[in-house]
Amino acid sequence: MIPDELPHVFPEAQRQSRRRAAVPRPALPIGTRQTPLQKGQAQKMPPAVAGAETPSRRRLGLILALLAFAQCIYAIDYSIVFVALPEIGAGVGFSAQTLQWVVSAYAVAFGGFLLLGGRAADLFGRRRMFAFGLFLYAVSSLAGALATEPVTLIVARAVQGIGGAFLAPATLSLVTTTFAEGPERNRALAIWGGAGGSGMVLGSLLGGVLTGAFGWASIFFANVPLAGGAMLLTFAIIPKDTERDASGRRFDLPGALTATIGLTLLVFTLVQGPVSGWTSPTILITAAIAVAVLAVFLTIEARGRDPLMPLRLFRNRNLSTGTVVTLVFMATFGALPYFFTVYFQTVHGYSAMQSGIAFLLPCVGVLIGNLSGGRLATRFGVRTTLIVALLMGAVGTVAFALSISPDASYLTLVPGVLILSLGQGAVFTAMYAAVTTGVDEQNQGIASGIASTGQQVGAAVGLAVLVAVANAGNAGLTGEALRVATADGLRSAMWATVAGIILLVLVTTNFRRSVAAPVAEPEKLAEVTPTV
């Protein structure tokens, strides 16, 4: 579906490029230079406005296709192991207590390194960090496929998470700096979001099909040529990183270390808490250290000259609200693939392949919702689109909850799953269109990292809370009693999800009514001042 969308993404950029070419650039008198203010203004423009050569229509299409493909790879890896967990546990030798770390190792590393990955994209180049993230994916996937011991697979998944932490913000910031804010960016984000949102569901489908046909190692082997090929295409398709004005720019090493350590410990606490118990000494000590380290991080950022995460960015209401939205979104919608898997396999006894095929419907629904979300955001505004899509998701989740039963057929799930998937897809596109609006180009990477960090923390919190709700009445049960109790618990978790979505609707009302910002005219950037 990507080729049908791409031709509509770029006309505005090309028209702007032709208009700029027709405007003569005033010559600078000898002994004059641009002021720092004007340099800052230029940096806030998209590449075409800031002076970079505008890529051709075909080149823009290839760039967007590659970015969408990479987003799909990273999204698939989030959920591809869910369906394969029983086979992984038996094949590698995990215990029931350690098997969860196949998922958790990825989540902890990903969440811990996101801010570092976002700022690295801003300072060292988005193309470089994009390629670096894909390289880590390819290498760690090969290591995971060849793993014969639990420790090896856990380390491989952690490295995959680090790769995702560099890849995700680089991918999003490449989209937002390549396509002009407004309708053009919304269309690009619809395609990018379609790849990411459907990739989360597609991961479960592929995980089931590949595991059933070729064994659990195939879900890792499949990533090697995909990530490796995308890395090689990066250097042929994405333009080189532009040279940046490095005067006064320093990498915030203290901020990077404290952010990475603090976030890693925080996500570890959220992931391990339900397993070890929230009052266990390990969890309490880890949580205390995480809070202390993050407090030090915020102090460093408030006093630093060139901080890793400029706190002034949170004055942008769209970014601060959008970060909360991504957190609650992943705490609700983001947990659904896990519960779909439990329902299909535990309640109805589906095989890995049957479970994968059952994910085809939500995958298609999310994809359609993603592609529609960009058009709706352009026509009706981001805030309106988000509210309507969230309400649709809530209605679909209610319908899904009412259809959960140990004796229900798959057909009874179709209306609810389809409606909630359409809403979920539209929300995914619109929330990222909002969160990056009004952020200057030189901070797009860290803004993407902030939003993605909220997304990852939300995923950990939501899954922990909803799993606790779902398992509340399962203790000591076996056989048919466990199957019935699991269905009842899943229904309770869905009602909790509906409550979270309603909360998300209230948060969304804090977005500005119009999040589109006009592109500055180039002639306004031509003022000069004499040098001293």
Steps between C-alpha positions, in 0.01 A plus 500: 500500500797731540547582129140627472559745784844632419419725200271710721762571764736737328326755275507771768875459552561526126283811464683665791833406344407662166378816675822522701708457187322801347580725798845659462719456805643838607877509498667553837712816514868443564566467870148388590364176632173348611411558861457202735126571501483465125701179514253366752212599277651320207545188707130495580411471134463169318809409297363663188452827685823484692698493177544131434426368153141377472494131401315407182150358516628149431777539760250614762289194426796270547599675824152464645473138389830417673403685819164322508671165444743564787212607725323176416811296591531664841125474569491132403781421743292637785238225471642224281622295798164491684356208306835317490569516875393140581727361226787729603468389861511132408771534237749717692430379853331794669317447826149635551649783709768607250309463172347847530848649457492414130250787481621706796866521392392676182263733687753597769784575257272679255347724765834571668686616188226699321601849615862426414395373158286806434770751589764302311287537186496879545872535569668226298264471205164334447616286209799374701286405800235347273761274339659424840166387642440270204851357537432413866172339397664278239788388726284438808238311296767264370631449855147432626430245229819310586445514878506170686493639856261743670772756580606527136145561380431755774816696410406485129154638578654778710725601209192495276339741744801733484482484121134597519584791732729646233278405206160624623581869564724518192219363282235737633727805487598416140130503411432829678806679358453371145132594462361846574275545801132481410317288239823376340638371830162356599494291181855381559422416862194304386721271292770486770235437765332238283825306496555541874148449628431199281850367573410460867213270403682348203773386739257267672380365165853438371611359833230236486543409134881486506514309828243249384671443165873532576550514878562785742846593365342607170349811658855625562657371178236687298622830643858462381447558125223754564701722736826443313344584164334813638835612645670469159216685326535783751823623344354489149163663572516735800704819440820549697472668837557873461792662674374670811623814668699341784606824668402473865338160447616231743374152567343490846684194634382536864143539378531203266637273774245598764207484255600157372565354846190657655261400222642148479446451874152653479387272217659201678295584810178523300565176312629292792264638765204273418731195501705565813229687690482877537613485864799271444838649605637478144214704354496758780877557483500517120210745499671723758825507300306574179323797657825635646692468172219658298488789750873554441434486125234772518735717708776460241259586218372810678853637545672375185589730210426240233289235678411157370131579555432877500227548759371802308359255244223413746367855464372376165152386601473260210823321597421479872140391438608266221749324727223426751278383214764257370546367856130433558455373142758227552364424848162422340507421127862385516414212735227356277724269288610325820142441613392389153777238518389380845139478385581306185752257652397458864122531476440346156810284461620643169838386372774755430411505129125527567564790738710673238227467237244631751700825517440569131173686568641748757805547277284609206286720725800681647650556154178652364471717811859620463457604139167671576638683803726728296218610268261554790758703694557724197128554440360523853806576715710275717307550823161420347644197321653369822181539702282329238752218447535443874124480546488250213771297674303510826183376328695220333661396828157486668372280218806276528455469879136398458596231246764331720386151599659154529242374249490796258602461137749724322219660300348648818823698550505653152286816556677607819852417381448678167359818656768528769775429243378778271495743793841386623657554158360851458616599850855378431540727198329806646682498834842511333383775264417702812800419717761625248317819404670826592835338590801653322697277266811473718290350782280264296711200603478560874128588470445165329704334775291665771174384341637150443618483862147580612378229265737241647431589864129485421538154348674372814252661740192400301602138456590467869169647618278321249669162553446541875131572435466204263672254736330612821270196518726232350703392802500124560272417206567237234329342201152617406471723807816686395370539145174655620677722755744619233211609277341684793832666584551612141156657503590692816825617338302629200272703728811651659628576149177683417544714813855584388379599152237733649778659709700539180211688336510752785877544465464553125281807551814683618641504145473831319208519258732554206841338512609605151764771489567717194835470329700821525570692181866482396528873443437558870821317581725732304572767762869550574706688754853634462779307666704665769 
